[in-house]
Amino acid sequence: MKAREVIDRIKEYHPAFPEDYHGCDDYKCGDPDIECTGIVTAMAATVNVIRKAAELKANLIVVHEPTFYTSADEGGWSEDFSNEVYEEKKKMLDEYGIVVWRDHDHMHAHRPDAIFAGVLKYLGWEDRAIIDTDTGLFAHYLVDVEPQSVRQLADHLIRTIGINGARIVGDPENIVSKVALVGHLFPNEYRKPDGTKGEYSVKVIETLEKKADVIIPGEVIDWTVMSYIRDAMQLGKNKSAICIGHFNWEELGMRYMKDWLEELIDHELPVTYVPSEDMYGYIVKGGE
């Protein structure tokens, strides 16, 4: 089976996209007409993921996030300055004969979202979650969990995802039971049904006021929801955020992809999920 045939099966599995789609889902390097020897699913084609793919003799890596450090993710480096990291990484991919294909927009087009289906499954929450779509830019996943401290909930994320730690806003000893997985807390605007503009972060604050004790967001800024939670904490209210980072937040979706991709290709090729590894380390007060 050629790499292109694997990708064609993936695209057939996904919701149909317009023929004139020109988004980020595409080949990022390599020859898609090579015979595929094995597949790696990963959040990103990091250097260590590439090395692991080569060790596994897999020459197709399917990723969710960019490979070469730009939002456009055009599959190369077109800026007006040299990038030695890009050059060495691209050389490594070429020497190993690896094809990289990005699967981002198609994964998020599923209902339910194919990334968060995996997140919920491997966190053990798939039967506890409901989707709250009245939120502007993103759907929220609302989850009822057994009452536990914020510290215990953060530890569950750390252990299950396999990350180095988590940042929190709020009291780590607060007991929580209503969790909301929410989108990226940028100053994003959206158009309300009545035509006026809304800010996504305001909808997240509404979620905390009405439906959740603790949020697990994607990426964050400090001056909207995080500041609201800090003030809530200082007023003695039970509101918290557990911040683990964008890639860590979605990592389990690519673990889940391995499950359904094996079925999709009738187990004709080995498929391996390779964690992209937590990019964040933590230096805490006192050097502990």
C-alpha positions in Angstrom: 0.0 0.0 0.0 1.4 3.4 -1.0 1.5 6.3 1.5 -1.0 8.1 -0.7 -3.5 5.2 -0.5 -3.3 5.4 3.3 -4.1 9.1 3.2 -6.9 8.6 0.7 -8.5 6.1 3.1 -8.2 8.7 5.9 -9.8 11.4 3.8 -12.6 9.1 2.9 -13.2 8.4 6.5 -13.4 12.1 7.3 -16.4 14.3 6.6 -16.3 15.5 2.9 -14.6 18.8 2.3 -15.1 21.1 -0.7 -13.0 20.3 -3.8 -11.4 23.8 -3.6 -10.3 23.3 0.0 -6.8 24.9 0.5 -6.3 24.6 4.2 -3.4 23.2 6.2 -4.2 19.5 5.7 -1.7 18.4 3.1 1.6 16.7 2.6 4.4 18.5 4.3 7.4 16.5 2.9 8.3 13.3 1.2 7.0 11.3 -1.8 3.4 10.1 -1.2 3.8 7.5 -3.9 6.3 5.4 -2.0 5.4 2.0 -0.6 4.4 2.6 3.0 6.3 0.4 5.4 4.6 1.6 8.6 2.7 4.5 10.1 3.3 6.8 13.1 0.5 9.0 14.5 1.8 11.9 16.5 0.7 15.4 17.6 3.7 16.8 15.8 6.6 15.5 13.8 9.2 16.5 16.4 12.8 15.5 15.9 12.4 12.7 18.5 9.2 11.5 16.7 11.1 11.3 13.4 13.9 9.4 15.1 11.4 6.9 16.6 9.6 6.5 13.2 12.9 5.6 11.6 13.7 3.1 14.4 10.3 1.5 13.8 11.0 1.5 10.0 7.8 3.6 9.5 8.0 6.0 6.6 4.6 7.8 7.0 4.0 10.2 9.9 0.4 11.6 10.3 0.4 14.7 12.5 -2.1 17.1 13.8 0.0 20.2 14.2 2.6 22.2 12.1 5.9 20.6 11.2 8.0 23.7 10.2 7.1 26.4 12.7 4.6 28.7 10.8 0.9 29.0 11.2 0.5 28.7 7.4 2.4 25.4 7.6 3.2 25.4 3.9 5.6 22.5 4.0 8.9 24.3 3.8 10.6 27.5 4.9 10.1 30.6 2.7 11.1 33.4 5.1 13.9 35.8 4.1 16.4 34.4 6.7 18.1 31.0 7.0 16.8 28.5 9.6 19.4 25.9 10.5 16.9 24.0 12.7 14.5 23.7 9.7 17.4 22.6 7.4 18.6 19.9 9.7 15.1 18.6 10.4 14.2 18.5 6.7 17.5 16.8 5.9 16.7 14.1 8.5 13.2 13.5 7.0 14.7 13.3 3.5 17.4 10.9 4.6 14.9 8.6 6.3 12.5 8.9 3.3 9.6 9.9 5.5 6.3 11.4 4.3 4.5 13.8 6.7 0.8 14.4 6.2 -1.1 16.8 8.4 -4.6 16.0 9.6 -6.0 19.0 11.4 -9.1 20.5 9.9 -10.6 17.2 8.9 -10.2 15.8 12.5 -12.0 18.8 14.0 -14.8 18.6 11.4 -16.2 15.4 12.9 -19.2 15.6 15.1 -18.2 14.7 17.7 -14.7 16.2 17.2 -12.3 13.3 16.4 -9.5 14.8 18.5 -11.6 15.3 21.6 -13.3 11.9 21.2 -9.8 10.5 22.0 -9.2 13.0 24.8 -12.4 12.1 26.5 -11.9 8.3 25.9 -8.4 8.1 27.4 -9.2 10.4 30.3 -12.1 8.1 31.1 -14.7 10.7 30.5 -16.4 9.7 27.3 -19.6 8.5 29.0 -19.7 11.6 31.3 -19.3 14.4 28.7 -21.9 16.5 27.0 -21.3 19.1 24.3 -22.3 22.7 24.9 -22.4 24.4 21.5 -23.8 27.7 22.5 -20.4 29.2 23.0 -19.4 31.2 19.9 -16.2 29.9 18.3 -15.8 26.5 20.0 -17.9 23.8 21.5 -17.4 23.2 25.2 -17.3 19.7 26.6 -18.9 19.6 30.0 -17.9 16.7 32.2 -19.2 15.6 35.6 -16.4 13.9 37.5 -16.2 12.4 41.0 -15.7 15.1 43.5 -11.9 15.7 43.9 -9.4 18.4 44.6 -8.0 20.5 41.8 -4.6 18.9 42.7 -6.0 15.4 42.2 -7.6 16.4 38.8 -4.4 17.9 37.6 -2.5 14.8 38.7 -4.9 12.7 36.6 -4.2 14.8 33.5 -0.4 14.6 34.2 -0.4 10.9 34.6 -2.8 10.0 31.8 -1.3 12.3 29.1 2.2 11.7 30.3 3.3 15.4 30.8 5.7 17.1 33.1 3.3 19.2 35.1 0.5 21.7 35.0 -0.1 25.3 35.8 -3.2 26.2 37.8 -5.1 29.3 38.7 -7.1 28.8 41.8 -6.8 26.9 45.1 -5.3 23.4 44.5 -7.3 22.1 47.4 -10.7 23.2 46.1 -13.1 20.3 45.6 -14.5 20.3 42.1 -16.9 18.0 40.2 -17.9 20.0 37.1 -15.2 20.3 34.5 -15.3 22.2 31.2 -12.9 21.5 28.4 -12.8 24.9 26.6 -11.1 26.4 23.5 -8.1 28.7 23.2 -8.6 31.8 25.3 -7.3 34.3 22.8 -9.1 37.6 22.4 -11.2 36.0 19.6 -14.3 37.7 18.3 -17.2 36.0 16.7 -20.5 37.1 15.2 -23.6 36.4 17.4 -26.9 35.3 15.8 -28.2 38.8 16.1 -25.2 40.2 14.1 -23.4 41.8 17.1 -19.8 40.9 18.0 -19.0 38.7 21.0 -15.8 37.6 22.7 -15.2 33.9 23.3 -13.6 34.5 26.7 -16.8 36.1 27.9 -18.6 32.9 27.0 -16.1 30.9 29.1 -16.7 33.2 32.0 -20.4 32.5 31.6 -19.6 28.8 31.7 -17.8 29.2 34.9 -20.6 31.3 36.4 -23.3 28.8 35.5 -22.0 25.4 34.7 -18.4 24.6 35.8 -16.0 24.7 38.8 -12.8 24.3 36.8 -11.8 24.7 33.1 -9.1 23.0 31.1 -8.4 25.4 28.3 -6.1 25.3 25.2 -3.7 28.2 25.1 -4.4 31.1 27.4 -3.9 34.8 27.9 -3.9 36.4 31.3 -6.2 39.4 31.1 -9.6 37.7 30.5 -10.7 34.4 32.0 -7.5 33.9 34.0 -7.9 37.3 35.7 -11.6 36.5 36.4 -10.6 33.2 38.1 -7.9 34.9 40.2 -10.3 37.4 41.4 -12.9 34.7 42.1 -10.3 32.8 44.1 -9.5 35.9 46.1 -13.2 36.4 46.9 -13.3 32.8 48.2 -15.2 31.3 45.3 -14.6 27.8 44.0 -13.3 28.6 40.5 -10.1 27.2 38.9 -8.2 26.6 35.7 -5.7 23.8 34.9 -3.5 24.9 32.1 -1.5 22.1 30.3 -0.7 23.7 26.9 -2.2 23.3 23.5 -0.3 20.2 22.3 -0.7 18.4 25.6 -4.4 19.2 25.6 -5.0 17.4 22.3 -2.3 14.7 22.5 -4.7 11.9 23.3 -6.6 12.6 20.1 -3.7 11.2 18.1 -3.5 8.2 20.4 -7.1 7.6 19.4 -6.3 8.0 15.7 -4.0 5.0 16.0 -7.0 2.9 17.1 -9.3 3.7 14.2 -6.5 4.0 11.6 -5.6 0.3 12.2 -9.1 -0.7 11.4 -9.2 1.6 8.4 -6.3 0.0 6.7 -7.4 -3.5 7.6 -4.3 -4.0 9.8 -2.2 -4.3 6.6 0.5 -2.1 8.1 1.9 -1.5 11.6 0.5 1.7 13.1 2.2 3.2 16.2 1.2 6.2 18.3 4.3 8.1 19.4 3.8 10.8 22.0 5.3 14.2 21.0 6.5 14.7 24.6 5.8 17.7 26.8 7.7 20.7 25.6 7.4 22.4 28.9 9.7 21.9 31.9 9.1 23.6 35.3 11.4 25.6 37.5 9.6 26.2 40.8 10.2 28.6 43.6 13.1 27.4 45.7 14.5 25.3 42.9 12.4 22.3 44.0 
